[in-house]
Amino acid sequence: MKSRDYPAIFAALSAKSRETIVAETSSALAATDAPSASAKIPAPGLEAVRGDFIAGGPIARDYWDAFLRRFDPDAALEHSRWEIGSVGKDRAEVLLTHHGAERPAVLKMFREDGGWKAGLVETFWSR
């Protein structure tokens, strides 16, 4: 994230996180595609949005730039203590305790496609 390698960010996410981000972004783009007097280009569909995130295209850049305006990677990388939480065959938890915080954030990780993927949606989106 810190280097803004958007294709790598997307690839490091769990399948559920990737699909949720694609679906939410596609819905948001469709909502902005409301009929008006001026001619507009129709909003891209799910596959086009997914492809854009995989390639790090303009939709992905806009999404991650907005995300990074609200989330500072240094807060996690340089100003937090990292500890291994529970570990299972296909699931693990990483405990991130920000300097001065009483309790850690629990980052959920999932083993998928032969590697560990970050559960951004599973960790931070409300249920």
Buried (B, 14 or more C-beta within 10 A) or exposed (E): BEEEEBEEBBBBBBEBBBBBBBEBBBEBBBEEEEEEEEEEEEBBEBEBBBBBBBEBBEBBBEBBEEEBEEEEEEEBEEBBEEEEBEEEEEBBBBBBBBEEEEEBBEBBBBBBEEEBBBBBBBBEEEE
